[in-house]
Amino acid sequence: MFYLDDRHGKDGGDIRKNANAFRYPLSKDRAGNYKVKSGEMIRVCMTSDFFLEEADAWREEAWQIMHKRSDVKFFLLTKRPERVKDCLPENWGEGWENIFFNVTAENQKRAEERIPILLDLPFKHKGIMCAPLIGPVTIEKYLKTGQIEQVLADGENYGGCRPLHYEWVKTLSEECRAHDVTFVFCTTGRRFVKDGKTYAIEKGRVMSEQAYRSGLSFRGKEMEFRLTDSFGQPIPEEKLYKPRFRTHCMTCGMRLSCNGCADCGKCRDPFAGDETGL
């Protein structure tokens, strides 16, 4: 995040409220319908941390938005699980169905620190993000609990990136397969080591395609989010958003955990027509 902020001329240590992000889940079109459809997933603070102490003043408002949009899935990620219990809203109970809570585990040390806390927290849906994966990690003893529903692994894509080894990813993939947990190998990162050879991969799409072609990703047991409307009534499956993918998405490492194409048109060749794959 510091690398990206620096590229945009910003200070990565400057913690601020993003007003647009707070408006986004509640924004409506001219017909009065929410722009974010029921069943979509919103990833929260992916270049920050939702449980930063500096963000305590704004978190209650964020919780209220997530509670109001009980028909939308929210992906939360943190390196600070020890703060979570004291930062939950009063009406949390045993957890909300539309929240998917994840901790990062970039190496074994962090896995041993954070995952036990994750397992003790009251969330309906839990996952582990091994990103950036900078060392070997085994999580089988945690997968055995049956609480983990998804694991993601990714390499480093920024300046000064450290290498990602194929064997590290393969271990995670095999452990997830053994417990029917979805495993997503997102990208190889810029430096990928396989069979003793280091590959320099500079293009983001190539990193993603090579991760897909490795065959290490695995679709396990489906996650069941029991989403409800504003009246607390279950939303029928046929009314929920269905991810839409284009041709090039078929070989993207992120597809198993992707929200689908926003159909913004930025990736479309205007002379090639529609490239929709599914």
Backbone as CSV, one residue per row, in Angstrom:
resi,resn,N_x,N_y,N_z,CA_x,CA_y,CA_z,C_x,C_y,C_z
1,MET,0.830,-1.202,0.000,0.000,0.000,0.000,0.869,1.260,0.000
2,PHE,2.018,1.212,0.696,2.902,2.369,0.705,3.481,2.607,-0.681
3,TYR,3.785,1.520,-1.383,4.325,1.630,-2.749,3.303,2.287,-3.669
4,LEU,2.048,1.834,-3.595,1.002,2.382,-4.456,0.715,3.838,-4.121
5,ASP,0.656,4.158,-2.817,0.404,5.538,-2.423,1.520,6.453,-2.916
6,ASP,2.753,5.982,-2.819,3.884,6.785,-3.267,3.796,7.068,-4.759
7,ARG,3.346,6.075,-5.530,3.205,6.265,-6.975,2.166,7.329,-7.299
8,HIS,1.187,7.481,-6.416,0.134,8.475,-6.627,0.400,9.769,-5.860
9,GLY,1.628,9.896,-5.343,1.999,11.119,-4.654,1.344,11.301,-3.309
10,LYS,0.987,10.191,-2.640,0.318,10.269,-1.348,1.196,9.665,-0.252
11,ASP,0.914,10.025,0.969,1.633,9.507,2.132,0.889,8.283,2.664
12,GLY,1.500,7.113,2.577,0.858,5.878,3.029,0.553,5.869,4.511
13,GLY,1.208,6.720,5.283,0.964,6.780,6.712,-0.154,7.737,7.088
14,ASP,-0.739,8.401,6.093,-1.824,9.349,6.335,-3.154,8.592,6.334
15,ILE,-3.720,8.364,7.518,-4.974,7.620,7.636,-6.139,8.596,7.495
16,ARG,-6.995,8.367,6.507,-8.090,9.293,6.242,-9.354,8.539,5.839
17,LYS,-10.466,9.191,6.025,-11.755,8.624,5.637,-11.997,8.883,4.156
18,ASN,-12.354,7.831,3.430,-12.670,7.957,2.012,-14.182,8.142,1.878
19,ALA,-14.609,9.373,1.678,-16.040,9.674,1.631,-16.737,8.931,0.499
20,ASN,-16.074,8.781,-0.630,-16.682,8.074,-1.761,-16.966,6.617,-1.425
21,ALA,-16.043,5.995,-0.683,-16.222,4.596,-0.303,-17.425,4.423,0.624
22,PHE,-17.659,5.396,1.487,-18.801,5.328,2.399,-20.122,5.520,1.651
23,ARG,-20.099,6.305,0.583,-21.318,6.543,-0.199,-21.639,5.391,-1.136
24,TYR,-20.598,4.720,-1.596,-20.750,3.728,-2.666,-21.799,2.643,-2.390
25,PRO,-21.803,1.954,-1.235,-22.776,0.869,-1.025,-24.224,1.338,-1.014
26,LEU,-24.450,2.625,-0.717,-25.814,3.149,-0.596,-26.238,3.977,-1.815
27,SER,-25.371,4.110,-2.792,-25.700,4.923,-3.966,-26.769,4.229,-4.809
28,LYS,-27.649,5.047,-5.411,-28.764,4.524,-6.189,-28.781,5.124,-7.591
29,ASP,-29.441,4.420,-8.517,-29.586,4.939,-9.869,-30.811,5.847,-9.945
30,ARG,-31.134,6.330,-11.118,-32.242,7.273,-11.272,-33.589,6.645,-10.948
31,ALA,-33.663,5.330,-11.031,-34.923,4.636,-10.732,-35.067,4.341,-9.242
32,GLY,-34.036,4.716,-8.455,-34.093,4.488,-7.015,-33.600,3.135,-6.573
33,ASN,-32.962,2.394,-7.489,-32.418,1.076,-7.154,-30.942,1.192,-6.771
34,TYR,-30.533,0.367,-5.831,-29.121,0.359,-5.460,-28.257,-0.015,-6.662
35,LYS,-27.139,0.701,-6.827,-26.210,0.377,-7.915,-25.479,-0.928,-7.612
36,VAL,-25.147,-1.150,-6.338,-24.544,-2.424,-5.933,-25.685,-3.408,-5.720
37,LYS,-25.711,-4.462,-6.515,-26.837,-5.388,-6.510,-26.766,-6.387,-5.359
38,SER,-27.927,-6.910,-4.990,-27.999,-7.944,-3.957,-27.150,-9.143,-4.362
39,GLY,-26.272,-9.570,-3.477,-25.424,-10.718,-3.763,-24.028,-10.357,-4.215
40,GLU,-23.785,-9.084,-4.525,-22.434,-8.674,-4.903,-21.538,-8.668,-3.670
41,MET,-20.217,-8.634,-3.914,-19.254,-8.566,-2.812,-18.458,-7.276,-2.912
42,ILE,-18.333,-6.582,-1.777,-17.518,-5.376,-1.684,-16.321,-5.678,-0.798
43,ARG,-15.125,-5.429,-1.323,-13.903,-5.615,-0.535,-13.566,-4.310,0.168
44,VAL,-13.430,-4.378,1.480,-13.290,-3.185,2.317,-11.840,-2.962,2.728
45,CYS,-11.344,-1.740,2.519,-10.003,-1.346,2.990,-8.899,-2.281,2.502
46,MET,-8.920,-2.638,1.241,-7.918,-3.574,0.739,-6.524,-2.957,0.631
47,THR,-6.427,-1.629,0.675,-5.105,-0.992,0.718,-4.892,-0.300,2.067
48,SER,-5.632,-0.757,3.061,-5.457,-0.252,4.416,-5.772,-1.392,5.379
49,ASP,-6.403,-1.099,6.504,-6.800,-2.126,7.457,-8.035,-1.623,8.192
50,PHE,-9.134,-2.350,8.093,-10.402,-1.919,8.672,-10.321,-1.730,10.175
51,PHE,-9.361,-2.387,10.829,-9.284,-2.326,12.283,-8.127,-1.471,12.795
52,LEU,-7.655,-0.550,11.966,-6.661,0.414,12.420,-7.218,1.235,13.584
53,GLU,-6.384,1.488,14.580,-6.817,2.314,15.704,-7.180,3.716,15.239
54,GLU,-6.457,4.217,14.234,-6.713,5.570,13.739,-8.083,5.698,13.072
55,ALA,-8.707,4.559,12.732,-10.006,4.584,12.052,-11.171,4.316,13.003
56,ASP,-10.906,4.256,14.301,-11.962,3.937,15.277,-13.155,4.890,15.182
57,ALA,-12.897,6.143,14.888,-13.972,7.141,14.865,-14.962,6.922,13.725
58,TRP,-14.541,6.236,12.668,-15.387,6.069,11.489,-16.000,4.675,11.384
59,ARG,-15.539,3.741,12.189,-15.920,2.341,12.000,-17.404,2.089,12.272
60,GLU,-17.971,2.746,13.262,-19.377,2.521,13.580,-20.265,2.877,12.383
61,GLU,-19.933,3.956,11.696,-20.696,4.324,10.502,-20.581,3.241,9.436
62,ALA,-19.378,2.696,9.287,-19.169,1.625,8.307,-19.993,0.396,8.671
63,TRP,-20.015,0.033,9.965,-20.824,-1.107,10.398,-22.301,-0.873,10.082
64,GLN,-22.776,0.350,10.297,-24.175,0.661,10.025,-24.513,0.465,8.552
65,ILE,-23.582,0.839,7.681,-23.798,0.656,6.236,-23.873,-0.831,5.892
66,MET,-22.961,-1.615,6.453,-22.954,-3.055,6.192,-24.219,-3.717,6.716
67,HIS,-24.709,-3.237,7.854,-25.926,-3.797,8.430,-27.132,-3.435,7.573
68,LYS,-27.154,-2.217,7.081,-28.257,-1.780,6.221,-28.266,-2.551,4.916
69,ARG,-27.070,-2.820,4.364,-26.977,-3.600,3.121,-26.743,-5.080,3.458
70,SER,-27.685,-5.646,4.180,-27.591,-7.058,4.573,-27.743,-7.980,3.382
71,ASP,-28.019,-7.414,2.204,-28.147,-8.187,0.968,-26.850,-8.234,0.178
72,VAL,-25.805,-7.576,0.707,-24.511,-7.494,0.032,-23.430,-8.122,0.901
73,LYS,-22.498,-8.851,0.288,-21.391,-9.465,1.020,-20.236,-8.474,1.155
74,PHE,-19.662,-8.389,2.351,-18.529,-7.498,2.599,-17.319,-8.333,3.014
75,PHE,-16.226,-8.147,2.295,-14.970,-8.864,2.541,-14.076,-7.978,3.408
76,LEU,-13.801,-8.423,4.642,-12.930,-7.692,5.554,-11.609,-8.432,5.709
77,LEU,-10.514,-7.675,5.736,-9.181,-8.257,5.862,-8.395,-7.462,6.894
78,THR,-7.669,-8.158,7.777,-6.884,-7.443,8.784,-5.594,-8.161,9.138
79,LYS,-4.634,-7.366,9.572,-3.418,-7.869,10.196,-3.490,-7.664,11.703
80,ARG,-4.634,-7.180,12.184,-4.789,-6.835,13.587,-5.971,-7.569,14.228
81,PRO,-6.044,-8.871,14.157,-7.201,-9.586,14.711,-7.354,-9.404,16.216
82,GLU,-6.271,-9.055,16.897,-6.340,-8.868,18.348,-7.213,-7.660,18.719
83,ARG,-7.469,-6.755,17.784,-8.301,-5.574,18.052,-9.773,-5.816,17.729
84,VAL,-10.074,-6.861,17.011,-11.401,-7.035,16.438,-12.505,-7.155,17.487
85,LYS,-12.298,-7.969,18.488,-13.356,-8.235,19.468,-13.888,-6.961,20.098
86,ASP,-13.002,-6.009,20.361,-13.403,-4.754,20.997,-13.951,-3.738,19.994
87,CYS,-13.933,-4.084,18.718,-14.375,-3.147,17.680,-15.678,-3.580,17.008
88,LEU,-16.310,-4.625,17.526,-17.556,-5.100,16.933,-18.739,-4.262,17.434
89,PRO,-19.768,-4.089,16.616,-20.939,-3.298,17.038,-21.752,-4.019,18.108
90,GLU,-22.573,-3.271,18.828,-23.343,-3.823,19.946,-24.330,-4.890,19.498
91,ASN,-24.856,-4.772,18.304,-25.858,-5.728,17.824,-25.246,-6.854,17.006
92,TRP,-23.973,-7.125,17.231,-23.257,-8.132,16.445,-23.747,-9.553,16.732
93,GLY,-24.012,-9.873,17.985,-24.435,-11.219,18.354,-23.370,-12.252,18.019
94,GLU,-23.772,-13.286,17.323,-22.837,-14.330,16.895,-22.264,-14.052,15.514
95,GLY,-22.539,-12.869,14.994,-22.003,-12.506,13.686,-23.096,-12.261,12.668
96,TRP,-22.771,-11.482,11.641,-23.708,-11.189,10.564,-23.405,-12.069,9.363
97,GLU,-24.454,-12.517,8.706,-24.292,-13.440,7.586,-23.577,-12.830,6.381
98,ASN,-23.598,-11.518,6.244,-23.042,-10.910,5.035,-21.598,-10.454,5.190
99,ILE,-20.945,-10.820,6.293,-19.557,-10.426,6.524,-18.625,-11.627,6.356
100,PHE,-17.627,-11.483,5.495,-16.611,-12.507,5.267,-15.296,-11.964,5.829
101,PHE,-14.875,-12.486,6.978,-13.726,-11.961,7.712,-12.466,-12.785,7.437
102,ASN,-11.383,-12.090,7.092,-10.120,-12.743,6.746,-8.950,-12.132,7.508
103,VAL,-7.956,-12.965,7.806,-6.690,-12.461,8.335,-5.590,-12.794,7.341
104,THR,-4.539,-12.000,7.362,-3.384,-12.284,6.517,-2.426,-13.207,7.263
105,ALA,-1.786,-14.087,6.485,-0.803,-15.018,7.052,0.293,-15.182,6.005
106,GLU,1.213,-14.221,5.968,2.231,-14.209,4.921,3.373,-15.181,5.158
107,ASN,3.514,-15.669,6.384,4.505,-16.695,6.698,4.007,-17.478,7.907
108,GLN,4.757,-18.481,8.340,4.280,-19.342,9.420,4.143,-18.588,10.744
109,LYS,5.039,-17.667,10.993,4.982,-16.900,12.234,3.664,-16.144,12.336
110,ARG,3.287,-15.461,11.273,2.043,-14.698,11.299,0.823,-15.613,11.321
111,ALA,0.926,-16.762,10.676,-0.175,-17.721,10.713,-0.439,-18.171,12.144
112,GLU,0.614,-18.478,12.891,0.464,-18.946,14.267,-0.035,-17.840,15.192
113,GLU,0.274,-16.583,14.858,-0.177,-15.458,15.673,-1.655,-15.137,15.433
114,ARG,-2.058,-15.130,14.153,-3.352,-14.559,13.789,-4.491,-15.564,13.629
115,ILE,-4.200,-16.734,13.088,-5.290,-17.671,12.798,-5.981,-18.170,14.070
116,PRO,-5.256,-18.477,15.166,-5.968,-18.879,16.396,-6.945,-17.809,16.877
117,ILE,-6.580,-16.537,16.727,-7.494,-15.459,17.118,-8.706,-15.462,16.197
118,LEU,-8.462,-15.629,14.906,-9.551,-15.709,13.926,-10.563,-16.778,14.305
119,LEU,-10.078,-17.940,14.699,-10.968,-19.057,15.028,-11.811,-18.791,16.264
120,ASP,-11.337,-17.924,17.150,-12.070,-17.622,18.385,-13.047,-16.465,18.241
121,LEU,-13.038,-15.789,17.101,-13.906,-14.629,16.918,-15.267,-15.027,16.355
122,PRO,-16.332,-14.296,16.725,-17.690,-14.645,16.289,-18.024,-14.123,14.884
123,PHE,-17.557,-14.840,13.874,-17.895,-14.519,12.484,-18.507,-15.751,11.830
124,LYS,-19.489,-15.536,10.978,-20.145,-16.641,10.275,-19.271,-17.196,9.163
125,HIS,-18.435,-16.341,8.582,-17.612,-16.745,7.449,-16.177,-16.272,7.671
126,LYS,-15.233,-17.212,7.530,-13.838,-16.903,7.822,-12.915,-17.403,6.708
127,GLY,-11.863,-16.636,6.468,-10.898,-17.021,5.449,-9.499,-16.589,5.828
128,ILE,-8.524,-17.080,5.070,-7.116,-16.760,5.289,-6.530,-16.249,3.982
129,MET,-5.796,-15.152,4.047,-5.157,-14.592,2.866,-3.643,-14.641,3.042
130,CYS,-3.013,-15.550,2.343,-1.552,-15.683,2.385,-0.970,-14.789,1.299
131,ALA,-0.977,-13.510,1.586,-0.558,-12.540,0.591,0.002,-11.303,1.277
132,PRO,1.199,-10.874,0.872,2.061,-11.607,-0.047,2.677,-12.810,0.664
133,LEU,2.718,-13.941,-0.009,3.290,-15.156,0.568,4.808,-15.057,0.474
134,ILE,5.471,-14.867,1.615,6.916,-14.626,1.607,7.692,-15.739,2.288
135,GLY,7.000,-16.835,2.626,7.664,-17.969,3.248,6.722,-19.152,3.275
136,PRO,7.230,-20.350,3.521,6.369,-21.534,3.565,5.368,-21.447,4.712
137,VAL,4.147,-21.879,4.447,3.085,-21.855,5.451,2.293,-23.158,5.381
138,THR,2.050,-23.758,6.533,1.142,-24.901,6.605,-0.007,-24.527,7.535
139,ILE,-1.230,-24.794,7.100,-2.409,-24.393,7.879,-3.373,-25.557,8.093
140,GLU,-2.913,-26.774,7.869,-3.811,-27.923,7.925,-4.509,-28.060,9.277
141,LYS,-3.791,-27.796,10.360,-4.427,-27.951,11.679,-5.570,-26.966,11.867
142,TYR,-5.524,-25.849,11.168,-6.603,-24.874,11.244,-7.753,-25.250,10.309
143,LEU,-7.428,-25.825,9.172,-8.460,-26.268,8.237,-9.302,-27.388,8.844
144,LYS,-8.687,-28.183,9.712,-9.392,-29.306,10.339,-10.559,-28.836,11.211
145,THR,-10.544,-27.591,11.644,-11.621,-27.083,12.494,-12.920,-26.923,11.720
146,GLY,-12.830,-26.858,10.402,-14.023,-26.680,9.576,-14.513,-25.246,9.517
147,GLN,-13.797,-24.316,10.140,-14.229,-22.918,10.155,-13.753,-22.124,8.945
148,ILE,-12.669,-22.546,8.328,-12.090,-21.792,7.214,-12.789,-22.171,5.913
149,GLU,-13.310,-21.170,5.199,-14.063,-21.427,3.981,-13.314,-21.079,2.693
150,GLN,-12.241,-20.315,2.809,-11.482,-19.945,1.609,-10.075,-19.523,1.997
151,VAL,-9.117,-19.876,1.150,-7.723,-19.482,1.338,-7.222,-18.889,0.029
152,LEU,-6.578,-17.732,0.109,-5.990,-17.104,-1.070,-4.483,-16.999,-0.897
153,ALA,-3.758,-17.130,-2.004,-2.308,-16.959,-1.995,-1.923,-16.054,-3.157
154,ASP,-0.933,-15.206,-2.916,-0.535,-14.238,-3.930,0.926,-13.884,-3.744
155,GLY,1.578,-13.516,-4.835,2.956,-13.059,-4.766,3.005,-11.546,-4.644
156,GLU,4.215,-11.014,-4.496,4.378,-9.559,-4.414,4.503,-8.981,-5.818
157,ASN,3.808,-7.876,-6.043,3.770,-7.289,-7.375,4.386,-5.898,-7.432
158,TYR,5.032,-5.463,-6.349,5.483,-4.086,-6.273,6.999,-3.987,-6.175
159,GLY,7.487,-2.753,-6.013,8.920,-2.529,-5.952,9.589,-3.309,-4.838
160,GLY,10.781,-3.873,-5.121,11.514,-4.638,-4.126,10.860,-5.950,-3.749
161,CYS,10.082,-6.514,-4.660,9.305,-7.721,-4.347,10.205,-8.911,-4.018
162,ARG,9.753,-9.727,-3.079,10.438,-10.949,-2.689,9.889,-12.125,-3.485
163,PRO,10.670,-13.160,-3.688,10.226,-14.275,-4.535,9.146,-15.142,-3.879
164,LEU,8.297,-15.698,-4.726,7.286,-16.660,-4.311,7.686,-18.018,-4.873
165,HIS,7.734,-19.039,-4.031,8.139,-20.369,-4.461,6.923,-21.237,-4.763
166,TYR,6.984,-21.946,-5.869,5.900,-22.838,-6.297,5.541,-23.835,-5.197
167,GLU,6.538,-24.376,-4.518,6.293,-25.392,-3.499,5.454,-24.855,-2.351
168,TRP,5.612,-23.584,-2.014,4.814,-22.995,-0.935,3.337,-22.995,-1.307
169,VAL,3.079,-22.615,-2.550,1.694,-22.547,-3.017,1.106,-23.953,-3.130
170,LYS,1.906,-24.888,-3.614,1.437,-26.266,-3.783,1.032,-26.872,-2.441
171,THR,1.806,-26.599,-1.398,1.471,-27.118,-0.068,0.103,-26.626,0.378
172,LEU,-0.154,-25.334,0.234,-1.449,-24.767,0.613,-2.574,-25.362,-0.218
173,SER,-2.322,-25.520,-1.508,-3.332,-26.091,-2.406,-3.697,-27.519,-1.989
174,GLU,-2.717,-28.323,-1.692,-2.958,-29.719,-1.307,-3.700,-29.801,0.026
175,GLU,-3.348,-28.942,0.972,-4.033,-28.949,2.267,-5.499,-28.546,2.116
176,CYS,-5.758,-27.550,1.271,-7.141,-27.112,1.049,-7.952,-28.188,0.337
177,ARG,-7.362,-28.852,-0.628,-8.058,-29.924,-1.341,-8.436,-31.047,-0.386
178,ALA,-7.553,-31.351,0.536,-7.805,-32.439,1.487,-8.987,-32.135,2.393
179,HIS,-9.308,-30.844,2.551,-10.399,-30.457,3.455,-11.541,-29.767,2.718
180,ASP,-11.546,-29.859,1.387,-12.616,-29.318,0.540,-12.828,-27.828,0.763
181,VAL,-11.725,-27.110,0.921,-11.761,-25.657,1.113,-11.277,-24.986,-0.167
182,THR,-12.007,-24.016,-0.646,-11.620,-23.317,-1.869,-10.261,-22.658,-1.703
183,PHE,-9.385,-22.884,-2.679,-8.054,-22.280,-2.686,-7.892,-21.479,-3.969
184,VAL,-7.466,-20.229,-3.810,-7.312,-19.336,-4.954,-5.866,-18.867,-5.047
185,PHE,-5.185,-19.283,-6.115,-3.832,-18.805,-6.389,-3.995,-17.595,-7.298
186,CYS,-3.894,-16.402,-6.727,-4.233,-15.167,-7.435,-3.228,-14.803,-8.525
187,THR,-1.984,-14.596,-8.131,-0.931,-14.290,-9.107,0.395,-14.853,-8.603
188,THR,1.326,-14.970,-9.517,2.662,-15.469,-9.178,3.519,-14.398,-8.531
189,GLY,3.143,-13.120,-8.706,4.030,-12.041,-8.310,5.102,-11.838,-9.366
190,ARG,5.941,-10.847,-9.160,6.962,-10.505,-10.159,8.144,-11.460,-10.175
191,ARG,8.366,-12.152,-9.068,9.478,-13.105,-9.001,8.931,-14.449,-8.532
192,PHE,8.908,-15.406,-9.442,8.315,-16.711,-9.156,9.375,-17.792,-9.345
193,VAL,9.545,-18.640,-8.323,10.585,-19.669,-8.355,9.950,-21.047,-8.501
194,LYS,10.367,-21.784,-9.544,9.877,-23.145,-9.758,11.012,-23.997,-10.297
195,ASP,11.169,-25.182,-9.679,12.240,-26.104,-10.080,13.605,-25.426,-10.059
196,GLY,13.817,-24.577,-9.063,15.105,-23.937,-8.882,15.374,-22.757,-9.790
197,LYS,14.436,-22.423,-10.667,14.623,-21.311,-11.599,13.712,-20.147,-11.222
198,THR,14.272,-18.934,-11.237,13.497,-17.739,-10.926,13.011,-17.079,-12.211
199,TYR,11.720,-16.863,-12.269,11.112,-16.229,-13.442,10.741,-14.789,-13.098
200,ALA,11.187,-13.849,-13.933,10.837,-12.439,-13.784,9.607,-12.172,-14.644
201,ILE,8.494,-11.845,-13.999,7.235,-11.623,-14.704,6.763,-10.206,-14.361
202,GLU,6.743,-9.330,-15.339,6.471,-7.926,-15.061,5.032,-7.500,-15.331
203,LYS,4.317,-8.221,-16.172,2.962,-7.812,-16.517,1.940,-8.489,-15.613
204,GLY,1.021,-7.687,-15.074,0.022,-8.205,-14.150,-0.830,-9.309,-14.734
205,ARG,-1.237,-9.174,-15.989,-2.090,-10.202,-16.580,-1.336,-11.512,-16.734
206,VAL,-0.039,-11.430,-17.040,0.764,-12.652,-17.175,0.917,-13.335,-15.823
207,MET,1.118,-12.558,-14.755,1.211,-13.134,-13.412,-0.065,-13.905,-13.083
208,SER,-1.193,-13.311,-13.418,-2.480,-13.929,-13.133,-2.701,-15.174,-13.988
209,GLU,-2.357,-15.096,-15.270,-2.545,-16.241,-16.171,-1.661,-17.412,-15.766
210,GLN,-0.426,-17.125,-15.379,0.470,-18.207,-14.975,-0.019,-18.884,-13.697
211,ALA,-0.603,-18.104,-12.794,-1.185,-18.689,-11.583,-2.333,-19.620,-11.964
212,TYR,-3.179,-19.180,-12.885,-4.303,-20.007,-13.346,-3.793,-21.295,-14.008
213,ARG,-2.804,-21.169,-14.869,-2.298,-22.318,-15.626,-1.552,-23.325,-14.746
214,SER,-1.175,-22.912,-13.542,-0.493,-23.840,-12.637,-1.412,-24.978,-12.208
215,GLY,-2.729,-24.744,-12.265,-3.683,-25.773,-11.848,-3.788,-25.940,-10.340
216,LEU,-3.228,-25.012,-9.581,-3.215,-25.147,-8.129,-4.496,-24.641,-7.467
217,SER,-5.230,-23.774,-8.151,-6.497,-23.297,-7.581,-7.496,-24.435,-7.523
218,PHE,-8.409,-24.352,-6.570,-9.350,-25.455,-6.345,-10.665,-24.901,-5.799
219,ARG,-11.773,-25.286,-6.416,-13.079,-24.874,-5.913,-13.581,-25.921,-4.935
220,GLY,-13.649,-25.555,-3.676,-14.118,-26.465,-2.645,-15.596,-26.279,-2.361
221,LYS,-15.992,-26.576,-1.161,-17.385,-26.448,-0.767,-17.845,-25.005,-0.911
222,GLU,-19.013,-24.805,-1.493,-19.534,-23.473,-1.725,-19.834,-22.762,-0.398
223,MET,-19.517,-21.482,-0.355,-19.867,-20.668,0.807,-21.343,-20.281,0.698
224,GLU,-22.075,-20.399,1.776,-23.502,-20.087,1.772,-23.765,-18.844,2.622
225,PHE,-23.934,-17.730,1.944,-24.283,-16.482,2.622,-25.811,-16.371,2.646
226,ARG,-26.388,-16.363,3.816,-27.844,-16.245,3.932,-28.209,-14.761,3.970
227,LEU,-28.257,-14.169,2.799,-28.494,-12.736,2.678,-29.975,-12.417,2.831
228,THR,-30.254,-11.245,3.397,-31.636,-10.842,3.628,-31.883,-9.434,3.103
229,ASP,-33.152,-9.118,2.853,-33.510,-7.778,2.401,-33.691,-6.848,3.610
230,SER,-34.145,-5.634,3.370,-34.279,-4.642,4.439,-35.321,-5.018,5.483
231,PHE,-36.174,-5.990,5.151,-37.193,-6.454,6.094,-36.760,-7.725,6.823
232,GLY,-35.525,-8.163,6.563,-35.011,-9.358,7.209,-35.452,-10.647,6.555
233,GLN,-36.019,-10.545,5.348,-36.494,-11.732,4.640,-35.410,-12.288,3.723
234,PRO,-35.266,-13.616,3.652,-34.272,-14.225,2.760,-34.507,-13.815,1.312
235,ILE,-33.401,-13.618,0.584,-33.494,-13.249,-0.824,-33.397,-14.515,-1.665
236,PRO,-34.370,-14.790,-2.528,-34.331,-15.989,-3.370,-33.084,-16.013,-4.260
237,GLU,-32.570,-17.197,-4.490,-31.360,-17.365,-5.283,-31.462,-16.679,-6.640
238,GLU,-32.634,-16.773,-7.265,-32.794,-16.204,-8.601,-32.753,-14.678,-8.605
239,LYS,-32.854,-14.052,-7.423,-32.826,-12.595,-7.334,-31.419,-12.055,-7.055
240,LEU,-30.484,-12.956,-6.790,-29.130,-12.538,-6.442,-28.274,-12.305,-7.682
241,TYR,-27.328,-11.405,-7.524,-26.374,-11.075,-8.579,-25.587,-12.304,-9.011
242,LYS,-25.419,-12.466,-10.308,-24.615,-13.554,-10.862,-23.363,-12.956,-11.514
243,PRO,-22.168,-13.375,-11.072,-20.933,-12.845,-11.662,-20.905,-13.046,-13.177
244,ARG,-20.422,-12.052,-13.868,-20.342,-12.067,-15.330,-18.877,-11.913,-15.732
245,PHE,-18.394,-12.804,-16.568,-16.986,-12.784,-16.934,-16.805,-12.656,-18.445
246,ARG,-15.720,-12.013,-18.826,-15.380,-11.887,-20.231,-14.350,-12.945,-20.610
247,THR,-14.057,-13.013,-21.892,-13.192,-14.074,-22.399,-11.859,-14.151,-21.668
248,HIS,-11.194,-13.004,-21.487,-9.875,-13.042,-20.850,-9.964,-13.401,-19.364
249,CYS,-11.167,-13.306,-18.781,-11.340,-13.672,-17.371,-11.209,-15.181,-17.160
250,MET,-11.400,-15.954,-18.229,-11.397,-17.407,-18.099,-10.033,-17.943,-17.678
251,THR,-8.976,-17.169,-17.920,-7.636,-17.611,-17.536,-7.025,-16.692,-16.479
252,CYS,-7.882,-16.089,-15.672,-7.414,-15.202,-14.606,-7.355,-15.971,-13.290
253,GLY,-6.254,-15.856,-12.569,-6.100,-16.563,-11.305,-7.102,-16.154,-10.243
254,MET,-7.651,-14.950,-10.344,-8.566,-14.433,-9.332,-10.011,-14.875,-9.537
255,ARG,-10.332,-15.559,-10.618,-11.730,-15.751,-10.998,-12.556,-16.456,-9.923
256,LEU,-11.984,-17.407,-9.191,-12.749,-18.137,-8.186,-13.250,-17.243,-7.060
257,SER,-12.606,-16.114,-6.846,-13.032,-15.217,-5.765,-13.442,-13.850,-6.287
258,CYS,-13.627,-13.741,-7.599,-13.902,-12.447,-8.219,-15.396,-12.128,-8.197
259,ASN,-15.712,-10.856,-8.119,-17.094,-10.386,-8.139,-17.649,-10.310,-9.559
260,GLY,-16.798,-10.577,-10.547,-17.244,-10.520,-11.938,-16.966,-9.180,-12.572
261,CYS,-17.258,-9.073,-13.833,-16.973,-7.877,-14.609,-17.994,-6.781,-14.315
262,ALA,-17.509,-5.557,-14.117,-18.388,-4.424,-13.885,-18.918,-3.853,-15.193
263,ASP,-18.455,-4.416,-16.307,-18.897,-4.001,-17.635,-18.637,-2.514,-17.867
264,CYS,-17.456,-2.051,-17.415,-17.115,-0.641,-17.585,-16.657,-0.335,-19.000
265,GLY,-16.278,-1.382,-19.754,-15.864,-1.200,-21.135,-14.404,-0.868,-21.337
266,LYS,-13.647,-0.708,-20.250,-12.249,-0.303,-20.374,-11.371,-1.359,-21.040
267,CYS,-11.737,-2.637,-20.891,-10.891,-3.700,-21.449,-11.387,-4.170,-22.801
268,ARG,-12.442,-3.581,-23.321,-13.051,-4.065,-24.557,-12.465,-3.379,-25.786
269,ASP,-12.149,-4.173,-26.778,-11.705,-3.635,-28.069,-12.958,-3.151,-28.812
270,PRO,-13.067,-1.843,-29.091,-14.301,-1.335,-29.702,-14.567,-1.908,-31.082
271,PHE,-13.543,-2.510,-31.712,-13.721,-3.067,-33.045,-13.944,-4.566,-33.036
272,ALA,-13.907,-5.168,-31.784,-14.002,-6.624,-31.699,-15.370,-7.086,-31.211
273,GLY,-16.269,-6.144,-30.857,-17.576,-6.546,-30.358,-17.500,-6.991,-28.923
274,ASP,-18.579,-7.574,-28.439,-18.640,-8.005,-27.043,-17.816,-9.267,-26.838
275,GLU,-17.057,-9.296,-25.721,-16.163,-10.432,-25.436,-16.672,-11.279,-24.297
276,THR,-17.943,-11.191,-23.982,-18.465,-11.909,-22.831,-18.240,-13.409,-22.962
277,GLY,-17.671,-14.004,-21.887,-17.417,-15.433,-21.909,-18.545,-16.221,-21.277
278,LEU,-19.136,-15.695,-20.181,-20.209,-16.389,-19.478,-21.327,-15.412,-19.179
